Every structure is written in structure tokens, then in C-alpha cells.
Amino acid sequence: MRFKKTTLGIILFLFVNLVAHADFGNWFVANKRLSIALDSSEKLISYRFTCQEDMSLSAFALYCSEAIHPPGYMVSLQEDKGGLPSGVALASSTYVPRAQSWSVIHLDPVPLLTGKVYHLVVRHDRLRGGGHPVGLIGPSNYSSFLTTDVLNHLHPNNGSPDPQSNTLLFEKGAWKLMNQEPVYAIYGVGSKYQGNPYDDPGVRPIFGKTLQGQVLHFHCAYTAQALAFRVRKQGNPASPLNYQILVNDYRAHKCTPFYSSTAFAPNQVSSNFQWVTVGLPPQIQKLFRAECWYFVFQTDSGRASKDPPGCEDCYVLSDEGNSGGLANASDLTFDGGPHLSRATCSVDGGDPFHWIDEFERDANVGAIGPTCPPSNSAVFNPIPTPIFLGNEPRFDP
């Protein structure tokens, strides 16, 4: 595959200030799964979050990573008091977790307010509705609950800030911050939901005929000044990493090249994940219509490997996904649904008709530029009630 040469400068740096100016992209990251074991009645977990919109909470969901002869657990919603759970349950429910799966727990509706901080607190349910302890908890009877390793302080669905998001652990009589990303979902009456559904951090290997990328659906005619992505090298790739922008013909399920260039040489990227930003030429910056565009990466270097991350002497793009079993998971991920954003790959060198979309995953790829202008809702005059005509034929029952 040949790529167009360009004299554009290449900017590589840790991604810090550009996020505030980016309108389209999945900036939410995770490298690996973590889990916290609740193997004692004295231990509690809190998932702390800021409510995105007013809602009447009717259910919440948690992911259990391990369950060894598990006892019952109580999950309660509590208000925040000085960064810690208040200790007073606004609503609660009990359940027995199942390993490697999501559980949706229903409860009586309770109002949540926009911008207010809340806690989902998980603890051993000692009494199970009775007057004395029931069930064992300990090294042979416990469940572990999922978190991920990078604390983003972002809402995954739109990248808006949540500086209060965190995971807390209560043990030895005190709460402590874990600085891990809470994995949870909450559901409200009237199809409202929010949370972090990304229970499956992953990587996307790029080598030879295997291309990887992200589909972005711009919300307006967009001026994309640069492309940002989170990448690392595996081993010692001999060829540069290239990128393509493809136009999607959704009627024919065909993707055709719009622009291509080189992102960087092998010696310009680390073996650790970092954000990289590559400028786009002025002649194409203003040509992005409000539709799906494919941003994909390719290299002539590398080979497949049976060991993680699936290739050697190659490049690796980071991504996050949902493993399944969570209601409305795709609407909780970046951009609010698979139609607007999704990971994509090609395993045959980029055949226009053979792109494979992965709707429950998002790669860390974004376009940098000004935000879309606010949309103005049209105002329509009410239609007057029709005037009955004297000779108009009517049906009389």
C-alpha cells in the first residue's frame, strides 16, 4: 500500500490540554482490569460519581470479576459528605453476584440531581432480612468487584468532566481513595442511564494487512485540524505507522480513501502508551461532513503472534469495550451509541468492502478542532383547531 508524502510537521506529546478543544474522540482510557475483594463484613466498596442529569433512579448495575461461594451483598445509594459516603441509604437492594458478569439490581425509585455527587456502596449483607447473621464470608466465601487502572475523571459517554469520580475502600475502620476507575451503571425512569460500561480494556494490533481504527460521526460540518490517538510500539517495527481517512458509503457498505499520510517513524514512539497528535493539511480540514468517517492505521512492519498483544515488531492502539450482558451498554459508551462511534478493523489490507465494525468497543482516536455551534431548535406556530363546516359529511354513531 502506498501513502501520499507530506511535509507536515509531526507533533508527539502526552495528551493534556488538547482535550478541552476536542469535539470528537474517545479520550477515556484503561490499560487493565483490577478488582477489589469483599471478603470480610468489615470491608466496603464505594463507587463515587457525579450525576449527569436529573433522573429518578430505578436500578443500578455492577460487574463481579470473581465469585467464590459468594454470600449476599447489599448495594445502597448514598449522598456524599465531604468526599465520603454519608452512611444513610437513600435506596438499597441485595443480591448474590455471579462471576465474570454484570448484574442489574432494581430498587424503588429515588430522585438524583444534576451535578450532585453520590456513592454506590457495596457491603456484605449479614442479616439477609432476618434478625441474626446468615451466610459465611471470608477467604473461601467472597466476591470481587471490578475497577480499571486509569482514573479518567471523565464521563465515558461524552467526555465531560467528573472530577469526583473515584473508587473508595473501607477497611480497618476508615475510608481510603483507591484512585481506580469505578465500573458501574445506573438506570432511571424514562430511558435515562449513565455510568462506565467499559469492563474490558484491550489493544488493537497493527501489522501487515491488519489495520485498526475508529469510526467517528461528526455532529456538524467539522473543521478537523489534527488527529489524536493513543499508541505504542511492540518490539522493534522497521516501518513507519501510516494513517488513512476513509469515506463511508453506508448504502454499499464501502469505504474509500479520502486522505493518507505517515504518522511517525519507529524511533518517534515509545514502548509505553502515549497520546500522539498529527496535524492535518489545510486543504482537507474543512471537508468533513456530518457523517461517519473512518480513521485507521497501517504499517508494513510486523507479524502475528500467539502472545499478547497479538503481534511482534508492530504498533498497538489502545481501546475499551463492553464484554456483554449490560443493558444499553452501547449507549453508555463514547458518543452515545454504536451508530455514531465504534472501533473498526481490516484483516485483508483495507479491502473497501471488508471493514469489520466492533460496535461494543471504542479505540482511543479523536479529531481535534473547534466544537460544533449550539443547535437552535425551530419554533413552530400551533396548528389551529379545524372549523367545522355546515355541509361537511360526518359519521354519526
C-alpha positions as CSV (number, residue, x, y, z in Angstrom):
1,M,0.0,0.0,0.0
2,R,1.5,3.4,-1.0
3,F,0.9,6.5,1.0
4,K,1.0,10.1,0.0
5,K,4.1,12.0,1.1
6,T,3.6,15.2,3.1
7,T,5.8,18.0,4.6
8,L,3.5,18.4,7.6
9,G,5.3,18.6,10.9
10,I,4.5,15.8,13.3
11,I,3.8,16.6,16.9
12,L,4.2,14.0,19.5
13,F,3.4,14.7,23.2
14,L,1.4,13.5,26.1
15,F,-2.2,14.5,25.6
16,V,-3.0,17.2,28.2
17,N,-4.5,20.5,27.1
18,L,-6.0,19.5,23.7
19,V,-8.8,17.5,25.2
20,A,-10.6,20.8,26.2
21,H,-10.6,21.7,22.5
22,A,-11.6,18.4,21.1
23,D,-15.1,17.8,20.0
24,F,-14.9,14.2,18.7
25,G,-12.9,11.4,20.2
26,N,-12.8,8.7,22.8
27,W,-10.4,10.1,25.5
28,F,-11.5,7.6,28.1
29,V,-8.7,5.1,28.7
30,A,-8.0,1.9,30.6
31,N,-5.0,-0.4,30.5
32,K,-6.1,-3.3,32.6
33,R,-8.8,-4.8,34.9
34,L,-8.5,-4.5,38.6
35,S,-10.7,-6.0,41.3
36,I,-11.4,-5.5,45.0
37,A,-12.3,-8.5,47.1
38,L,-15.0,-8.1,49.7
39,D,-14.0,-11.0,51.9
40,S,-15.0,-9.5,55.2
41,S,-18.0,-7.9,56.8
42,E,-15.7,-5.0,57.8
43,K,-14.8,-4.1,54.2
44,L,-17.0,-1.9,52.0
45,I,-16.5,-0.5,48.4
46,S,-17.9,2.8,47.2
47,Y,-18.2,3.9,43.6
48,R,-18.3,7.7,43.7
49,F,-19.7,9.6,40.7
50,T,-21.3,12.9,39.7
51,C,-24.8,12.7,38.3
52,Q,-25.0,14.0,34.7
53,E,-28.8,14.8,34.6
54,D,-31.9,14.8,36.8
55,M,-33.3,11.3,36.9
56,S,-35.4,9.0,39.0
57,L,-33.1,6.1,39.8
58,S,-34.7,2.7,39.4
59,A,-31.8,0.3,39.1
60,F,-28.0,0.0,39.1
61,A,-25.6,-2.5,37.7
62,L,-22.2,-3.8,38.9
63,Y,-19.6,-6.1,37.4
64,C,-18.4,-9.1,39.5
65,S,-15.0,-10.3,38.4
66,E,-14.8,-13.2,40.8
67,A,-17.2,-15.1,43.0
68,I,-16.1,-18.0,45.3
69,H,-19.1,-19.5,47.0
70,P,-20.4,-15.9,47.3
71,P,-22.5,-14.6,50.2
72,G,-25.2,-12.0,49.6
73,Y,-24.3,-8.3,49.3
74,M,-26.2,-5.1,49.9
75,V,-25.8,-2.2,47.4
76,S,-27.0,1.2,48.6
77,L,-27.2,4.7,47.1
78,Q,-25.8,7.3,49.5
79,E,-25.2,11.1,49.3
80,D,-21.7,12.5,49.5
81,K,-20.5,14.1,52.7
82,G,-17.0,15.6,52.5
83,G,-16.0,13.1,49.8
84,L,-17.2,10.1,51.7
85,P,-20.5,8.2,51.8
86,S,-22.9,9.8,54.2
87,G,-23.8,6.4,55.8
88,V,-27.5,6.9,55.1
89,A,-29.1,4.8,52.4
90,L,-31.4,6.7,50.0
91,A,-32.3,3.3,48.5
92,S,-30.8,-0.2,48.7
93,S,-31.2,-3.7,47.5
94,T,-29.5,-7.1,47.9
95,Y,-28.2,-9.7,45.5
96,V,-25.8,-12.6,45.1
97,P,-23.1,-11.8,42.5
98,R,-22.2,-14.1,39.6
99,A,-18.6,-14.3,38.4
100,Q,-17.5,-12.6,35.2
101,S,-20.8,-10.9,34.6
102,W,-23.0,-7.8,35.1
103,S,-25.9,-7.8,37.5
104,V,-28.7,-5.3,37.2
105,I,-30.3,-4.7,40.7
106,H,-33.7,-3.0,40.8
107,L,-34.9,-0.8,43.6
108,D,-37.7,1.7,44.5
109,P,-37.2,4.9,42.5
110,V,-35.3,7.7,44.2
111,P,-34.5,11.2,42.6
112,L,-31.0,12.1,41.6
113,L,-30.0,15.7,40.8
114,T,-27.6,17.0,38.1
115,G,-24.2,17.9,39.4
116,K,-24.6,16.2,42.8
117,V,-22.1,13.6,44.0
118,Y,-23.4,10.2,45.0
119,H,-21.9,6.8,46.1
120,L,-22.9,3.3,45.3
121,V,-21.8,1.4,48.4
122,V,-21.3,-2.4,48.4
123,R,-21.1,-4.4,51.6
124,H,-21.8,-7.9,52.9
125,D,-25.5,-8.4,53.7
126,R,-25.0,-10.1,57.1
127,L,-28.7,-10.4,58.1
128,R,-30.4,-11.0,54.7
129,G,-33.6,-9.6,56.0
130,G,-33.6,-11.6,59.3
131,G,-32.6,-11.0,62.9
132,H,-29.3,-12.8,63.0
133,P,-26.3,-13.3,60.7
134,V,-26.8,-15.6,57.7
135,G,-24.2,-16.9,55.3
136,L,-20.4,-17.1,55.5
137,I,-17.9,-14.5,54.3
138,G,-14.1,-15.0,54.3
139,P,-11.2,-16.3,52.1
140,S,-13.4,-19.2,50.8
141,N,-16.7,-17.2,50.5
142,Y,-16.4,-13.8,48.8
143,S,-16.9,-11.8,45.6
144,S,-14.6,-9.3,43.9
145,F,-15.9,-6.2,42.2
146,L,-14.3,-4.6,39.0
147,T,-12.4,-1.4,38.6
148,T,-9.9,-0.3,35.9
149,D,-6.4,1.2,36.4
150,V,-6.6,4.7,35.0
151,L,-8.7,7.3,36.8
152,N,-10.0,9.4,34.0
153,H,-12.3,11.9,35.8
154,L,-14.5,11.8,32.7
155,H,-17.9,10.6,31.8
156,P,-17.4,7.9,29.2
157,N,-20.4,8.7,27.1
158,N,-19.4,12.3,26.1
159,G,-16.1,13.0,27.7
160,S,-17.5,15.7,30.1
161,P,-15.5,16.1,33.3
162,D,-16.3,14.3,36.5
163,P,-13.6,15.4,39.0
164,Q,-15.2,13.4,41.8
165,S,-15.2,10.0,40.2
166,N,-13.2,7.5,42.2
167,T,-13.3,4.2,44.0
168,L,-13.1,4.1,47.8
169,L,-12.4,1.1,50.1
170,F,-13.4,1.0,53.7
171,E,-11.2,-1.3,55.9
172,K,-9.6,-1.1,59.3
173,G,-12.2,1.4,60.3
174,A,-11.5,4.1,57.7
175,W,-12.2,5.0,54.0
176,K,-9.3,5.4,51.6
177,L,-9.2,6.5,48.0
178,M,-8.1,3.8,45.6
179,N,-7.6,6.1,42.6
180,Q,-9.1,3.5,40.3
181,E,-11.9,4.0,37.8
182,P,-15.3,2.8,39.0
183,V,-17.1,0.4,36.7
184,Y,-20.9,0.7,37.1
185,A,-24.1,1.8,35.5
186,I,-27.3,3.4,36.9
187,Y,-30.7,3.5,35.2
188,G,-33.5,6.0,35.6
189,V,-37.2,6.0,34.8
190,G,-37.8,7.1,31.2
191,S,-34.8,5.5,29.5
192,K,-32.1,7.5,31.3
193,Y,-28.8,5.9,32.1
194,Q,-25.2,6.8,32.9
195,G,-22.0,5.2,34.2
196,N,-18.9,3.4,33.0
197,P,-19.6,0.3,30.9
198,Y,-16.0,-0.3,29.8
199,D,-15.3,-3.6,31.7
200,D,-12.9,-4.9,29.0
201,P,-9.7,-2.8,28.4
202,G,-7.9,-4.0,25.3
203,V,-5.5,-3.4,22.5
204,R,-5.7,-3.4,18.7
205,P,-2.6,-4.8,17.0
206,I,-1.5,-3.1,13.8
207,F,0.8,-5.1,11.4
208,G,1.0,-6.1,7.7
209,K,-2.5,-6.5,6.3
210,T,-4.2,-5.9,9.7
211,L,-5.4,-2.3,10.0
212,Q,-7.1,-0.8,13.1
213,G,-9.1,2.3,13.8
214,Q,-12.1,4.2,15.0
215,V,-15.3,5.4,13.3
216,L,-16.4,8.9,14.2
217,H,-19.7,10.5,13.2
218,F,-19.3,14.3,13.3
219,H,-22.3,16.2,14.7
220,C,-21.8,19.1,12.3
221,A,-19.8,20.2,9.2
222,Y,-16.5,19.9,11.1
223,T,-13.1,21.5,10.8
224,A,-10.6,18.8,11.9
225,Q,-7.2,20.4,12.5
226,A,-5.4,17.3,13.8
227,L,-5.8,13.7,14.5
228,A,-5.0,12.3,18.0
229,F,-4.5,8.7,19.0
230,R,-3.1,6.6,21.9
231,V,-0.4,4.2,20.6
232,R,2.7,2.3,21.5
233,K,5.2,0.1,19.6
234,Q,5.7,-3.6,20.3
235,G,9.2,-4.9,19.7
236,N,11.1,-3.1,17.0
237,P,9.0,-2.2,14.0
238,A,11.1,-1.4,10.9
239,S,8.4,0.6,9.0
240,P,6.6,3.8,10.0
241,L,3.0,3.9,11.2
242,N,0.7,5.3,8.5
243,Y,-2.9,6.6,8.7
244,Q,-5.8,6.9,6.4
245,I,-9.1,8.8,6.4
246,L,-11.9,6.9,4.6
247,V,-15.2,8.0,3.3
248,N,-18.1,5.6,4.2
249,D,-20.8,4.8,1.7
250,Y,-23.3,3.2,4.1
251,R,-25.6,2.1,1.3
252,A,-23.0,-0.1,-0.4
253,H,-21.0,-0.8,2.9
254,K,-18.0,0.5,1.1
255,C,-15.1,2.6,2.5
256,T,-12.9,4.5,0.0
257,P,-9.7,6.5,0.8
258,F,-10.1,10.3,1.3
259,Y,-6.6,11.1,2.6
260,S,-3.5,9.2,3.7
261,S,-0.1,10.0,5.1
262,T,2.6,8.9,7.6
263,A,2.0,9.4,11.3
264,F,5.6,8.8,12.5
265,A,8.8,6.8,12.2
266,P,9.5,3.9,14.5
267,N,12.0,5.9,16.6
268,Q,9.4,8.5,17.3
269,V,7.1,6.4,19.5
270,S,7.6,4.8,22.9
271,S,7.0,1.2,24.1
272,N,4.5,2.7,26.6
273,F,1.2,4.1,25.5
274,Q,1.2,7.8,24.8
275,W,-1.1,10.2,23.0
276,V,0.2,11.3,19.6
277,T,-1.2,14.3,17.6
278,V,-0.6,14.6,13.9
279,G,-1.6,17.8,12.0
280,L,-4.0,17.6,9.0
281,P,-3.3,19.7,5.9
282,P,-5.4,22.9,5.5
283,Q,-6.9,21.7,2.2
284,I,-8.9,18.9,3.9
285,Q,-9.6,20.4,7.3
286,K,-12.9,21.8,6.4
287,L,-14.2,19.0,4.2
288,F,-15.6,16.7,6.9
289,R,-19.4,16.5,6.5
290,A,-21.7,15.4,9.4
291,E,-21.4,11.7,8.7
292,C,-19.3,8.7,9.5
293,W,-15.6,8.9,8.8
294,Y,-13.1,6.0,9.2
295,F,-9.7,6.9,10.9
296,V,-7.5,3.9,10.5
297,F,-3.8,3.0,10.9
298,Q,-1.5,0.7,8.9
299,T,2.2,-0.4,8.9
300,D,4.2,-2.6,6.5
301,S,6.1,-4.0,9.5
302,G,5.3,-6.8,11.9
303,R,3.9,-10.3,12.1
304,A,1.2,-12.1,14.0
305,S,2.0,-13.6,17.4
306,K,0.2,-16.0,19.7
307,D,1.2,-14.0,22.7
308,P,-0.4,-10.7,23.7
309,P,-0.9,-8.2,22.2
310,G,-1.2,-10.4,19.1
311,C,1.8,-9.1,17.0
312,E,5.5,-8.5,17.2
313,D,7.6,-5.7,15.7
314,C,4.3,-3.8,15.2
315,Y,2.2,-1.0,16.7
316,V,-0.7,-1.2,19.2
317,L,-3.7,1.1,19.5
318,S,-5.5,1.1,22.9
319,D,-9.2,0.6,23.2
320,E,-12.0,-0.2,25.7
321,G,-15.1,-2.3,25.3
322,N,-18.1,-3.9,27.0
323,S,-18.0,-7.7,27.3
324,G,-21.8,-8.0,27.1
325,G,-24.7,-8.6,29.4
326,L,-25.2,-4.9,30.3
327,A,-28.5,-3.2,29.3
328,N,-27.9,-0.2,27.0
329,A,-24.2,-0.7,27.1
330,S,-23.6,0.9,23.7
331,D,-25.5,4.0,24.7
332,L,-23.2,4.4,27.7
333,T,-20.1,4.3,25.6
334,F,-18.5,7.2,23.8
335,D,-20.9,9.3,21.7
336,G,-24.0,7.6,23.0
337,G,-24.4,4.7,20.6
338,P,-22.7,2.4,18.0
339,H,-24.2,4.3,15.1
340,L,-22.1,7.4,16.0
341,S,-18.9,5.7,17.1
342,R,-17.3,2.3,17.0
343,A,-13.9,0.5,16.6
344,T,-13.2,-0.9,13.2
345,C,-10.5,-3.2,11.6
346,S,-9.5,-4.8,8.3
347,V,-7.6,-8.1,8.1
348,D,-7.0,-8.1,4.3
349,G,-5.1,-4.8,3.8
350,G,-8.1,-2.5,3.7
351,D,-10.5,-4.0,1.1
352,P,-13.2,-1.3,0.6
353,F,-16.0,-3.8,1.2
354,H,-14.4,-5.8,4.1
355,W,-14.2,-3.4,7.0
356,I,-15.3,-5.1,10.3
357,D,-17.0,-2.8,12.8
358,E,-16.9,-3.7,16.5
359,F,-20.0,-1.9,17.9
360,E,-19.3,-2.5,21.6
361,R,-15.7,-1.2,21.5
362,D,-14.1,2.2,21.1
363,A,-10.5,2.9,20.1
364,N,-8.6,5.9,21.5
365,V,-8.8,8.0,18.4
366,G,-10.1,11.5,18.1
367,A,-10.2,14.6,15.8
368,I,-9.0,17.9,17.2
369,G,-10.8,21.1,16.3
370,P,-13.4,23.7,17.4
371,T,-16.6,22.4,19.0
372,C,-19.8,22.4,17.0
373,P,-22.0,25.5,17.3
374,P,-25.1,25.0,19.5
375,S,-28.1,23.9,17.6
376,N,-31.1,26.1,17.5
377,S,-34.5,24.4,17.9
378,A,-37.0,25.6,15.4
379,V,-40.2,27.2,16.9
380,F,-43.4,26.3,15.1
381,N,-46.7,28.1,15.5
382,P,-49.5,25.9,16.8
383,I,-51.9,24.5,14.2
384,P,-55.4,25.9,14.8
385,T,-58.3,23.5,15.6
386,P,-60.2,22.9,12.3
387,I,-63.5,24.8,12.0
388,F,-66.5,22.6,11.4
389,L,-68.3,23.2,8.1
390,G,-72.0,23.1,7.9
391,N,-72.2,20.8,4.8
392,E,-69.2,18.7,5.8
393,P,-70.1,14.9,5.7
394,R,-69.8,13.4,9.2
395,F,-70.0,10.0,10.8
396,D,-72.8,9.8,13.4
397,P,-72.7,6.8,15.6
